[in-house]
Amino acid sequence: MLGLLSAMQGFCIIGIVIFVGYIASRYRIGGPTAQMVLNRYSFFVTSPCLMFAVMAKQPLRDIFHPSIIIAFFSAAIVGGLFVVLNKMFFHMNAADTTIGALNSLYLNSNNIGLPVATYILGNPALVAPILVMQQALFTPIGLTALDVTTKGKFSLMAVLRQPLHQPLLIGSLSGILISAITAYSGHFIIPDFLFKPIDMIGDSAVPMILMAFGMSLRGSQPMRKGTNRRATVTVVMLKNVIMPIVAFIIAYFFMGFRGMELYGCVVLAALPTGQNVYNYAARYNVGLTFARDGILVSTITSPLIIAIIAAVLS
């Protein structure tokens, strides 16, 4: 119960930072372009530094833990389900469909995943495989799709070059490379005077993303009339309910996980949609309301789902 309470405190911390962004926007602190500046700065500078710092310090055995298989298939299944449901019922365009799929499968592994892994599961390294899977696979696929659909044309060379344009992926892969070199050499090869500035810049990524998200809430009415409420409810159900169920089935019946391994996979699958999805939507100026509503509603409902999972499995 104490661990669950600590995780709920983590949700409270996130809410406070989002609220600070909302207040800053309400009183026009930073001017009319503050939200855009925070989004772009976090996308190109602070988030890549964060991913590099996290990955560089993680042992390879934690980064490539077998749970990455469960994270991949559970995310791929719910993302694919949204695409199918959109084809049947919602009929969104390709760019908005991409945002919906990301809303359904993308886990908030940093802001909420780390405290949940620390205070409920007792091991913050459990989020490392999710970080790798999302940043090395789903993020480039999603951003490539957004790049292609917003430009209105398909270019194979543009798709092949896309990973070179993804700062988050570059930061993640660079960190994994440093982790591998560290494992081979037996010591961390980057001196403190170089690593600490990167780590310091990375520490600002999460509050920047959260405050930019809070700024987007000013004057907005989540789930208001005229928005695609059915699609938003669908992505929240896929993210917070279906994904943990799929993760349980894969972990229990196919991977043979039991005890804390099984519990950890299911709890992490119930994390809400990551704020990065809104950052990507803002970067390409598509599906902003859809992304924001999905993130907000899944963040509100996720603590209840995690509490139920804890009561059943812990």
SERO-4910 file (N, C-alpha, C, O; in steps of 0.05 Angstrom, whole numbers):
BEGIN
 pado doro    nc1    nc2    nc3   cac1   cac2   cac3    cc1    cc2    cc3    oc1    oc2    oc3
  Met    A     16    -24      0      0      0      0     17     25      0     10     45    -13
  Leu    A     40     24     15     58     47     15     69     53    -12     71     76    -20
  Gly    A     77     32    -27     87     35    -54     66     47    -72     73     65    -89
  Leu    A     42     38    -70     20     49    -87     15     78    -81     11     94    -99
  Leu    A     16     86    -55     13    113    -47     35    131    -58     30    153    -67
  Ser    A     60    121    -58     82    136    -69     79    140    -99     85    162   -110
  Ala    A     68    120   -113     64    123   -142     42    144   -147     45    160   -166
  Met    A     21    145   -131      0    165   -134     12    193   -129      4    212   -141
  Gln    A     31    194   -111     45    220   -107     60    228   -132     62    252   -138
  Gly    A     71    209   -146     84    214   -172     64    227   -192     71    246   -206
  Phe    A     40    216   -193     19    228   -210     13    257   -201      8    274   -218
  Cys    A     13    262   -175      8    289   -165     30    308   -174     24    331   -181
  Ile    A     55    299   -173     77    316   -181     74    324   -211     78    347   -218
  Ile    A     67    305   -227     63    311   -256     41    332   -259     43    350   -275
  Gly    A     19    328   -245     -4    346   -247      3    375   -239     -6    394   -251
  Ile    A     20    378   -219     28    404   -209     45    418   -231     41    442   -236
  Val    A     63    404   -244     80    416   -265     63    424   -289     67    446   -300
  Ile    A     44    407   -296     25    415   -318     10    440   -310      5    457   -327
  Phe    A      1    441   -285    -14    465   -276      3    490   -277     -8    511   -283
  Val    A     28    488   -271     46    511   -272     48    521   -301     47    545   -306
  Gly    A     49    503   -320     49    511   -348     23    525   -356     23    545   -370
  Tyr    A      1    515   -346    -25    527   -351    -26    556   -340    -35    574   -353
  Ile    A    -16    559   -315    -16    586   -303      2    605   -318     -5    628   -323
  Ala    A     25    595   -326     44    612   -341     31    622   -367     35    645   -375
  Ser    A     16    604   -380      3    612   -405    -20    631   -400    -24    650   -415
  Arg    A    -34    627   -378    -57    644   -371    -48    673   -367    -62    692   -374
  Tyr    A    -24    676   -354    -14    703   -349      6    712   -370     21    732   -366
  Arg    A      7    697   -392     24    704   -415     53    707   -408     67    724   -419
  Ile    A     63    691   -389     91    691   -382    107    678   -405    101    655   -412
  Gly    A    126    692   -416    141    681   -439    130    689   -466    143    684   -486
  Gly    A    107    703   -466     97    713   -491     81    692   -506     78    669   -497
  Pro    A     71    700   -530     53    682   -544     66    657   -557     53    638   -564
  Thr    A     93    658   -559    107    635   -572    120    617   -551    135    599   -559
  Ala    A    114    620   -526    127    605   -505    123    575   -509    142    559   -506
  Gln    A     98    567   -515     92    538   -518    108    526   -541    119    505   -539
  Met    A    108    541   -564    123    531   -587    153    528   -581    165    509   -589
  Val    A    164    548   -567    192    547   -560    199    523   -543    218    509   -547
  Leu    A    182    519   -522    187    496   -504    185    470   -519    201    452   -515
  Asn    A    165    467   -537    162    443   -552    186    437   -570    197    415   -570
  Arg    A    195    457   -585    218    454   -603    244    449   -587    260    432   -595
  Tyr    A    248    464   -566    273    461   -551    274    433   -538    295    421   -538
  Ser    A    252    423   -527    252    397   -515    256    375   -537    269    355   -531
  Phe    A    244    379   -561    247    359   -582    275    357   -592    285    335   -597
  Phe    A    288    380   -596    314    380   -609    338    379   -590    360    371   -598
  Val    A    334    388   -565    357    391   -547    355    375   -522    371    357   -517
  Thr    A    335    381   -505    335    369   -478    327    340   -478    340    324   -463
  Ser    A    307    331   -493    299    303   -493    321    285   -504    326    264   -492
  Pro    A    335    292   -526    358    275   -534    380    272   -512    391    251   -509
  Cys    A    385    294   -498    405    293   -476    395    275   -454    411    260   -443
  Leu    A    369    276   -448    358    259   -427    361    229   -435    370    213   -419
  Met    A    353    222   -460    355    195   -469    384    185   -469    389    162   -461
  Phe    A    402    202   -477    431    194   -477    440    188   -448    453    168   -443
  Ala    A    433    206   -430    442    203   -402    430    178   -389    444    164   -375
  Val    A    405    172   -394    392    149   -383    404    123   -394    411    105   -379
  Met    A    406    122   -420    416     97   -433    445     92   -427    453     69   -423
  Ala    A    461    113   -426    490    110   -422    496     97   -395    516     83   -392
  Lys    A    479    102   -375    483     92   -348    470     65   -343    474     53   -322
  Gln    A    454     55   -362    440     30   -358    457      7   -368    468      8   -390
  Pro    A    459    -15   -352    473    -39   -362    458    -51   -386    433    -49   -387
  Leu    A    472    -62   -405    459    -74   -428    439    -95   -421    419    -98   -435
  Arg    A    444   -111   -400    425   -132   -393    398   -121   -384    378   -134   -387
  Asp    A    398    -96   -373    373    -83   -366    359    -70   -390    335    -71   -393
  Ile    A    375    -59   -408    364    -47   -432    350    -67   -450    329    -62   -461
  Phe    A    363    -91   -453    352   -112   -470    340   -135   -454    344   -158   -462
  His    A    327   -129   -433    313   -149   -417    291   -163   -434    280   -149   -451
  Pro    A    285   -189   -429    264   -202   -445    237   -189   -444    221   -193   -462
  Ser    A    232   -172   -424    206   -158   -423    202   -140   -446    180   -130   -451
  Ile    A    224   -133   -461    221   -116   -484    204   -130   -505    191   -116   -521
  Ile    A    204   -156   -506    187   -171   -525    157   -166   -518    141   -162   -537
  Ile    A    150   -167   -493    123   -162   -484    115   -133   -490     93   -128   -500
  Ala    A    133   -115   -484    127    -86   -490    122    -82   -519    105    -66   -527
  Phe    A    138    -95   -536    135    -91   -565    109   -102   -575     94    -88   -589
  Phe    A    102   -127   -569     78   -139   -580     53   -127   -569     33   -124   -583
  Ser    A     52   -120   -543     28   -108   -532     23    -81   -544      1    -73   -550
  Ala    A     45    -65   -549     42    -39   -561     34    -42   -591     16    -27   -600
  Ala    A     47    -60   -605     40    -64   -633     12    -73   -637     -2    -64   -656
  Ile    A      2    -90   -619    -26   -100   -622    -46    -78   -618    -65    -75   -634
  Val    A    -43    -61   -597    -63    -40   -592    -61    -18   -613    -81     -7   -620
  Gly    A    -36    -12   -622    -34      7   -644    -47     -2   -669    -61     13   -683
  Gly    A    -43    -28   -676    -57    -39   -699    -87    -40   -696   -102    -35   -715
  Leu    A    -96    -45   -671   -125    -45   -666   -137    -18   -672   -159    -16   -683
  Phe    A   -123      3   -663   -134     30   -669   -136     35   -699   -156     46   -708
  Val    A   -116     27   -714   -116     32   -743   -140     17   -755   -154     28   -772
  Val    A   -146     -7   -746   -169    -23   -756   -195     -9   -748   -213     -6   -765
  Leu    A   -197     -1   -723   -222     12   -713   -226     38   -727   -249     46   -733
  Asn    A   -205     53   -733   -208     78   -747   -218     73   -776   -235     88   -785
  Lys    A   -208     52   -788   -217     45   -815   -247     38   -815   -262     44   -834
  Met    A   -257     26   -793   -284     17   -792   -304     39   -783   -326     40   -793
  Phe    A   -295     56   -764   -314     74   -752   -307    104   -754   -325    120   -758
  Phe    A   -282    112   -752   -275    140   -748   -267    154   -774   -273    178   -777
  His    A   -254    140   -792   -247    150   -819   -230    176   -817   -235    195   -832
  Met    A   -210    176   -799   -192    198   -797   -172    197   -820   -168    176   -833
  Asn    A   -159    220   -826   -138    220   -846   -113    207   -835   -112    200   -812
  Ala    A    -94    203   -853    -70    187   -846    -54    199   -823    -45    185   -805
  Ala    A    -51    226   -822    -36    239   -801    -49    236   -774    -36    229   -754
  Asp    A    -76    241   -773    -90    238   -748    -91    209   -739    -91    203   -715
  Thr    A    -93    190   -758    -92    162   -751    -65    155   -738    -64    139   -719
  Thr    A    -43    166   -748    -17    162   -736    -17    172   -707     -6    158   -689
  Ile    A    -28    195   -702    -29    206   -675    -46    188   -658    -39    183   -634
  Gly    A    -68    178   -668    -85    160   -653    -71    134   -645    -73    124   -623
  Ala    A    -56    123   -665    -41     98   -659    -19    103   -638    -16     87   -620
  Leu    A     -5    126   -640     15    133   -620      2    137   -593     12    129   -572
  Asn    A    -21    150   -592    -36    154   -567    -43    128   -554    -44    126   -530
  Ser    A    -48    107   -570    -57     81   -560    -33     65   -549    -37     50   -530
  Leu    A    -10     68   -561     12     50   -555     35     62   -540     52     47   -529
  Tyr    A     37     89   -539     61    102   -529     59    105   -498     41    118   -489
  Leu    A     78     94   -483     77     94   -454     92    119   -443    113    127   -454
  Asn    A     81    130   -422     95    151   -407    116    139   -389    112    137   -365
  Ser    A    138    130   -401    158    114   -387    177    131   -370    190    121   -352
  Asn    A    178    157   -376    196    174   -361    182    187   -336    188    180   -313
  Asn    A    163    205   -341    152    221   -320    137    205   -299    139    210   -275
  Ile    A    122    185   -309    106    168   -291    117    140   -289    115    128   -268
  Gly    A    129    130   -311    140    103   -310    163    100   -290    164     80   -276
  Leu    A    180    120   -288    202    118   -269    193    117   -240    201     99   -225
  Pro    A    175    135   -231    165    132   -203    149    107   -198    151     95   -177
  Val    A    133     99   -218    118     74   -215    137     50   -212    134     33   -195
  Ala    A    158     49   -230    177     27   -229    193     28   -202    200      7   -192
  Thr    A    198     52   -192    214     54   -168    197     47   -143    206     32   -126
  Tyr    A    173     59   -141    158     57   -116    139     33   -115    133     24    -93
  Ile    A    130     24   -138    112      1   -137    128    -25   -143    124    -45   -130
  Leu    A    146    -24   -163    160    -48   -171    187    -51   -158    199    -72   -158
  Gly    A    197    -29   -147    223    -30   -133    247    -32   -151    269    -38   -141
  Asn    A    244    -26   -177    267    -28   -195    263     -8   -218    250    -15   -238
  Pro    A    275     15   -217    271     35   -238    282     26   -265    274     37   -286
  Ala    A    301      7   -265    313     -2   -291    292    -17   -308    297    -22   -331
  Leu    A    269    -24   -296    249    -39   -312    238    -23   -335    227    -34   -354
  Val    A    240      4   -334    230     20   -356    250     22   -379    243     32   -401
  Ala    A    275     13   -375    295     16   -396    287      1   -422    290     13   -443
  Pro    A    278    -24   -421    270    -37   -446    248    -22   -461    247    -21   -485
  Ile    A    229    -10   -446    208      6   -458    219     30   -472    211     37   -494
  Leu    A    238     44   -459    251     67   -471    264     60   -498    262     74   -517
  Val    A    279     37   -498    292     28   -522    272     22   -544    275     32   -566
  Met    A    252      6   -537    232     -2   -557    218     22   -569    214     23   -593
  Gln    A    210     41   -552    195     64   -562    213     82   -579    205     91   -601
  Gln    A    236     88   -569    253    108   -582    267     96   -607    272    111   -627
  Ala    A    274     71   -606    288     59   -629    270     48   -650    279     43   -673
  Leu    A    244     43   -644    227     30   -663    201     47   -669    198     56   -691
  Phe    A    184     50   -648    158     62   -653    160     92   -659    145    103   -675
  Thr    A    179    106   -645    181    134   -651    190    140   -679    178    157   -693
  Pro    A    212    127   -690    219    133   -718    197    125   -737    193    138   -758
  Ile    A    183    103   -732    161     94   -750    139    115   -750    130    124   -771
  Gly    A    131    124   -726    110    144   -724    118    171   -736    102    183   -751
  Leu    A    142    180   -731    151    206   -742    155    204   -772    151    224   -786
  Thr    A    164    181   -782    166    178   -811    138    180   -823    135    193   -844
  Ala    A    119    166   -811     91    168   -821     81    196   -821     68    205   -840
  Leu    A     86    211   -800     78    239   -798     92    256   -819     80    273   -832
  Asp    A    118    250   -823    133    265   -843    122    261   -871    118    280   -886
  Val    A    116    236   -877    106    229   -904     77    240   -908     71    252   -929
  Thr    A     60    236   -888     32    244   -891     28    275   -891     10    285   -905
  Thr    A     44    289   -876     41    318   -876     53    331   -901     44    353   -909
  Lys    A     73    318   -913     84    329   -938     68    321   -962     71    333   -984
  Gly    A     51    300   -959     34    291   -981     48    276  -1003     36    272  -1025
  Lys    A     72    266   -998     86    250  -1018    103    230  -1004    112    234   -981
  Phe    A    109    208  -1018    126    186  -1007    152    186  -1022    153    185  -1046
  Ser    A    173    185  -1006    200    183  -1018    216    162  -1002    219    165   -978
  Leu    A    225    141  -1015    240    120  -1002    265    131   -989    272    124   -967
  Met    A    279    149  -1003    303    161   -992    297    177   -967    312    177   -948
  Ala    A    274    191   -968    266    207   -944    261    189   -920    268    195   -898
  Val    A    249    165   -926    243    146   -904    269    135   -893    273    132   -869
  Leu    A    288    128   -911    314    117   -903    330    137   -887    346    130   -869
  Arg    A    327    163   -894    342    184   -880    328    192   -854    340    206   -838
  Gln    A    303    183   -850    288    193   -827    301    190   -800    301    208   -784
  Pro    A    314    166   -795    327    163   -769    348    184   -764    353    191   -740
  Leu    A    361    195   -785    381    216   -781    369    242   -772    383    260   -763
  His    A    342    245   -776    328    269   -769    315    267   -741    300    286   -734
  Gln    A    318    245   -727    305    241   -701    324    244   -678    339    226   -672
  Pro    A    325    268   -666    344    272   -644    341    252   -621    360    244   -609
  Leu    A    316    245   -615    311    226   -593    324    199   -599    336    187   -581
  Leu    A    321    189   -623    333    164   -631    364    165   -630    377    147   -620
  Ile    A    374    187   -640    404    191   -640    414    191   -612    435    179   -606
  Gly    A    400    205   -594    408    206   -566    407    178   -553    425    171   -538
  Ser    A    385    163   -559    382    137   -547    404    117   -557    416    104   -540
  Leu    A    408    117   -583    428     98   -594    456    105   -585    473     88   -581
  Ser    A    462    131   -583    488    139   -573    492    130   -544    514    121   -537
  Gly    A    471    133   -528    473    123   -500    478     93   -499    493     84   -482
  Ile    A    464     78   -516    467     49   -516    496     42   -524    508     23   -513
  Leu    A    507     56   -543    535     52   -552    554     56   -528    572     41   -524
  Ile    A    550     78   -513    567     83   -490    564     61   -470    584     53   -458
  Ser    A    539     52   -465    535     30   -446    550      5   -455    562     -9   -438
  Ala    A    550     -1   -481    564    -25   -491    594    -22   -487    608    -41   -479
  Ile    A    605      2   -493    633      7   -490    641      5   -460    662     -6   -453
  Thr    A    624     15   -443    628     13   -414    630    -16   -405    647    -23   -389
  Ala    A    611    -32   -415    611    -61   -407    636    -75   -417    647    -92   -403
  Tyr    A    646    -67   -440    670    -80   -452    695    -71   -437    713    -87   -431
  Ser    A    697    -45   -431    721    -34   -419    722    -37   -388    743    -36   -376
  Gly    A    698    -39   -376    697    -42   -347    696    -16   -332    695    -16   -308
  His    A    695      7   -346    691     32   -333    677     52   -351    678     49   -376
  Phe    A    664     72   -339    649     92   -354    668    110   -368    685    123   -355
  Ile    A    667    112   -395    688    125   -410    685    155   -413    704    168   -421
  Ile    A    662    166   -406    658    195   -409    665    209   -383    653    202   -362
  Pro    A    683    227   -383    690    241   -359    667    258   -348    650    267   -363
  Asp    A    667    262   -322    645    277   -309    641    305   -321    618    314   -323
  Phe    A    662    319   -328    659    346   -337    645    348   -364    636    369   -372
  Leu    A    644    325   -379    628    324   -403    601    312   -399    581    321   -411
  Phe    A    599    292   -382    573    278   -378    554    295   -362    530    296   -368
  Lys    A    564    309   -342    545    324   -324    530    346   -338    507    350   -332
  Pro    A    543    362   -356    527    382   -371    505    369   -388    483    380   -389
  Ile    A    510    346   -400    490    332   -416    467    323   -397    444    327   -404
  Asp    A    475    312   -375    455    303   -355    438    326   -345    414    324   -341
  Met    A    452    349   -340    438    372   -330    417    383   -350    395    390   -343
  Ile    A    425    384   -375    407    393   -396    383    373   -398    360    381   -401
  Gly    A    389    347   -397    368    327   -399    348    329   -376    325    323   -380
  Asp    A    357    337   -353    339    339   -330    317    360   -335    296    358   -322
  Ser    A    321    378   -354    301    399   -359    280    389   -379    261    404   -384
  Ala    A    284    366   -392    266    357   -413    238    352   -403    219    362   -415
  Val    A    235    337   -382    209    329   -372    192    354   -363    169    357   -372
  Pro    A    203    372   -347    187    396   -340    180    413   -364    159    425   -365
  Met    A    198    415   -384    192    430   -408    168    418   -423    149    432   -431
  Ile    A    168    392   -427    147    378   -441    120    381   -426     99    387   -437
  Leu    A    122    378   -399     97    379   -383     86    408   -382     62    411   -384
  Met    A    104    428   -380     94    455   -379     82    464   -407     63    478   -408
  Ala    A     95    454   -428     84    460   -455     56    447   -458     38    459   -469
  Phe    A     53    423   -447     27    410   -447      7    426   -431    -16    429   -439
  Gly    A     16    436   -407     -2    452   -391    -10    478   -405    -33    487   -403
  Met    A      8    490   -420      2    514   -435    -19    509   -456    -36    526   -462
  Ser    A    -19    485   -468    -38    478   -489    -67    476   -477    -86    476   -493
  Leu    A    -69    472   -451    -95    469   -439   -110    495   -435   -135    495   -432
  Arg    A    -96    517   -436   -110    543   -432   -129    549   -455   -122    548   -479
  Gly    A   -154    554   -448   -174    559   -467   -186    535   -481   -203    537   -498
  Ser    A   -175    511   -474   -185    487   -486   -207    474   -469   -209    480   -445
  Gln    A   -223    458   -482   -244    443   -468   -242    414   -476   -253    406   -497
  Pro    A   -227    398   -460   -223    370   -467   -249    356   -471   -268    359   -456
  Met    A   -250    339   -492   -274    323   -498   -298    341   -505   -321    333   -501
  Arg    A   -293    366   -514   -314    384   -520   -330    376   -545   -321    359   -560
  Lys    A   -353    387   -548   -369    382   -572   -353    391   -596   -341    412   -597
  Gly    A   -354    374   -617   -340    380   -641   -314    364   -643   -303    362   -665
  Thr    A   -303    354   -621   -280    336   -622   -289    307   -626   -313    301   -622
  Asn    A   -271    291   -634   -278    263   -638   -277    248   -612   -257    234   -605
  Arg    A   -298    250   -597   -299    238   -570   -297    207   -571   -283    195   -555
  Arg    A   -310    195   -591   -309    166   -593   -280    156   -598   -272    136   -586
  Ala    A   -266    170   -615   -238    162   -620   -221    166   -595   -203    150   -589
  Thr    A   -225    188   -580   -210    193   -556   -216    171   -535   -197    161   -523
  Val    A   -241    165   -531   -248    143   -512   -236    117   -521   -227    101   -504
  Thr    A   -235    112   -547   -224     87   -557   -194     85   -551   -185     64   -542
  Val    A   -179    107   -556   -150    105   -550   -145    102   -520   -126     88   -513
  Val    A   -161    115   -504   -157    112   -475   -163     83   -466   -149     72   -450
  Met    A   -184     71   -477   -191     43   -470   -168     24   -480   -160      6   -466
  Leu    A   -159     29   -504   -137     13   -515   -112     15   -497    -99     -5   -491
  Lys    A   -105     40   -490    -81     45   -475    -82     34   -446    -64     20   -437
  Asn    A   -104     41   -432   -105     36   -403   -118      9   -396   -114      0   -373
  Val    A   -133     -3   -414   -147    -28   -407   -137    -51   -424   -129    -71   -414
  Ile    A   -139    -48   -451   -132    -70   -469   -103    -76   -468    -95   -100   -467
  Met    A    -86    -56   -467    -57    -61   -468    -47    -77   -443    -32    -96   -447
  Pro    A    -56    -71   -419    -48    -88   -396    -58   -117   -398    -45   -135   -391
  Ile    A    -82   -120   -409    -93   -147   -413    -76   -162   -433    -69   -186   -428
  Val    A    -69   -150   -455    -52   -162   -475    -25   -169   -463    -14   -191   -468
  Ala    A    -14   -151   -448     13   -155   -435     11   -179   -416     30   -195   -415
  Phe    A    -11   -181   -401    -14   -204   -383    -14   -230   -398     -1   -250   -391
  Ile    A    -30   -231   -420    -33   -256   -436     -6   -264   -447      2   -288   -446
  Ile    A      9   -245   -459     35   -252   -471     55   -260   -449     69   -280   -452
  Ala    A     56   -245   -427     75   -251   -406     70   -278   -392     88   -293   -387
  Tyr    A     44   -283   -387     37   -307   -372     38   -332   -389     49   -353   -381
  Phe    A     25   -331   -412     21   -355   -428     44   -361   -448     49   -384   -455
  Phe    A     57   -340   -458     77   -343   -478    106   -341   -468    124   -355   -477
  Met    A    110   -322   -448    137   -318   -438    142   -334   -412    165   -336   -403
  Gly    A    120   -343   -399    123   -358   -374    131   -341   -350    142   -352   -331
  Phe    A    125   -315   -351    132   -298   -329    113   -303   -305     89   -309   -309
  Arg    A    124   -302   -281    108   -305   -257    118   -284   -236    139   -272   -240
  Gly    A    103   -281   -215    112   -264   -193    117   -235   -202    100   -223   -216
  Met    A    139   -224   -193    144   -195   -197    149   -189   -227    143   -167   -236
  Glu    A    160   -208   -242    164   -203   -271    137   -199   -284    134   -180   -300
  Leu    A    118   -216   -279     91   -214   -290     78   -188   -281     67   -173   -297
  Tyr    A     79   -183   -255     67   -159   -243     78   -134   -256     63   -116   -263
  Gly    A    105   -133   -259    117   -109   -270    109   -104   -299    104    -81   -306
  Cys    A    108   -125   -315    100   -121   -343     72   -110   -345     67    -93   -362
  Val    A     53   -120   -329     25   -111   -331     22    -83   -320      8    -67   -332
  Val    A     36    -76   -298     34    -49   -287     45    -29   -307     33     -8   -311
  Leu    A     68    -35   -318     80    -16   -337     63    -13   -362     63      9   -375
  Ala    A     49    -34   -371     32    -32   -394      8    -14   -388     -5     -4   -407
  Ala    A      1     -9   -363    -21      8   -356    -13     37   -352    -30     53   -345
  Leu    A     12     44   -358     20     72   -356      4     89   -377     -4     78   -397
  Pro    A     -1    114   -371    -16    131   -390      1    137   -414     25    132   -416
  Thr    A    -12    149   -434      2    158   -458     23    179   -451     18    197   -435
  Gly    A     46    177   -463     68    195   -458     63    223   -470     51    225   -491
  Gln    A     72    244   -456     69    271   -466     84    275   -492     79    295   -506
  Asn    A    103    257   -498    118    260   -523     99    260   -547    106    272   -568
  Val    A     77    246   -545     58    245   -568     48    272   -575     46    280   -598
  Tyr    A     42    288   -554     33    316   -559     56    332   -571     52    349   -589
  Asn    A     80    326   -562    104    340   -573    107    334   -603    113    352   -618
  Tyr    A    102    309   -611    104    302   -639     82    315   -655     86    324   -677
  Ala    A     57    315   -643     35    327   -657     40    357   -661     34    368   -683
  Ala    A     51    370   -641     58    399   -643     80    403   -664     80    423   -678
  Arg    A     99    385   -665    121    387   -684    111    388   -713    122    402   -729
  Tyr    A     90    371   -718     80    369   -746     53    384   -749     41    384   -770
  Asn    A     43    396   -727     19    412   -727     -5    395   -738    -20    405   -755
  Val    A     -8    371   -727    -31    354   -734    -42    341   -709    -27    334   -691
  Gly    A    -68    338   -708    -81    323   -686    -75    333   -658    -73    318   -639
  Leu    A    -71    360   -655    -63    371   -629    -85    366   -608    -78    357   -586
  Thr    A   -110    372   -614   -131    367   -595   -135    338   -589   -138    331   -566
  Phe    A   -133    321   -609   -136    293   -605   -114    282   -587   -119    266   -569
  Ala    A    -89    290   -592    -66    281   -576    -69    291   -547    -66    276   -529
  Arg    A    -76    316   -544    -79    328   -517   -101    314   -501    -96    307   -478
  Asp    A   -124    310   -513   -146    297   -499   -139    268   -491   -145    260   -469
  Gly    A   -127    254   -510   -120    226   -504   -100    224   -481   -103    207   -463
  Ile    A    -80    242   -481    -60    242   -459    -73    249   -433    -68    236   -412
  Leu    A    -89    270   -433   -102    280   -408   -120    259   -396   -118    253   -372
  Val    A   -138    247   -412   -157    228   -401   -143    203   -392   -149    191   -371
  Ser    A   -123    193   -407   -109    169   -399    -92    173   -374    -89    155   -358
  Thr    A    -82    198   -370    -67    204   -346    -85    205   -322    -77    197   -300
  Ile    A   -110    214   -325   -129    215   -303   -138    187   -295   -140    181   -272
  Thr    A   -142    170   -315   -153    143   -309   -132    123   -302   -138    103   -289
  Ser    A   -107    127   -310    -86    108   -306    -82    101   -276    -78     77   -270
  Pro    A    -82    120   -257    -78    112   -229    -99     92   -219    -92     74   -204
  Leu    A   -124     95   -228   -144     76   -220   -139     48   -231   -141     28   -216
  Ile    A   -130     46   -256   -124     20   -268   -100      7   -254   -101    -16   -249
  Ile    A    -80     23   -249    -56     12   -235    -63      3   -207    -53    -17   -198
  Ala    A    -81     18   -194    -90      9   -167   -105    -17   -168   -101    -35   -151
  Ile    A   -121    -21   -189   -136    -47   -192   -116    -69   -197   -118    -91   -186
  Ile    A    -96    -64   -215    -76    -85   -221    -61    -92   -196    -55   -116   -191
  Ala    A    -53    -72   -180    -38    -77   -156    -55    -94   -136    -44   -112   -123
  Ala    A    -81    -88   -134    -98   -103   -116   -101   -132   -125   -104   -150   -109
  Val    A   -101   -137   -151   -106   -164   -162    -80   -180   -163    -81   -204   -156
  Leu    A    -58   -168   -171    -34   -184   -177    -12   -182   -156      5   -200   -154
  Ser    A    -11   -160   -140     12   -156   -123     14   -176   -101     33   -175    -84
***
